[in-house]
Amino acid sequence: MMDETIRAEIAGRLKALVHSVAPDAEFVAKYGGTIIQSALGQPKSQFCGVFEYKNHVSLEFTNGAQLDDPKKILEGSGKHRRHLKFVSMADIDDKESKDFLRQAYRLQNSLT
């Protein structure tokens, strides 16, 4: 089981990264985590979410299947969603989180 403090640090860093990419985004506590919407009060503008689990922290992308992922870093095989799992702070940079967040934010803004 992952230490709760490490999970909280990773989740906090991911939320700060989201804020750096999407400064006007709205953070909403939902589904046991935090979903992030690009437009205030607009649930359909959700583009990602941060969720803490027992053994990792997950950054989930609403339309992740549409993101450019030539290195096959994203996980998941559903019709729409994809995610990244983090077990250390280093994973945040190693898994190109900021690039995927930028893509997800741009994609969502083009859809709404």
Residue, then its C-alpha position, 0 to 999 in steps of 0.5 A: m500500500m502506498d503511503e498516504t502522504i505520498r499519494a497526497e503530494i502526487a495528487g497536489r502536484l497534479k492539481a497544480l499542473v492542471h492549474s498551470v495549464a488551465p488557470d480558469a478551470e474549475f475543480v469539483a469534488k466528485y466520484g471520490g476524487t476531483i474532476i476538472q472542468s474547463a468552464l465554470g459550472q459546465p459539467k460537460s466541459q470536464f476534461c480530466g480528473v485526479f483520483e487517489y487509490k490505495n496503491h497509486v494516483s490516477l490522472e484520468f482524461t475524459n476523451g483520452a482515446q483522442l489524445d496523441d500518444p505515439k509512445k503509448i504511455l496512456e493506459g486504458s482501452g475503453k471507447h473514450r477515457r484513458h489514464l496515467k498511474f503515478v506511484s512517485m513524483a518522478d512519474i509526473d514528468d516521466k509520463e509527460s503529464k503536462d503535454f497530455l493535460r495541454q492536449a486534453y484541455r485544448l481538445q475539450n475547448s474545441l468540443t464545447 
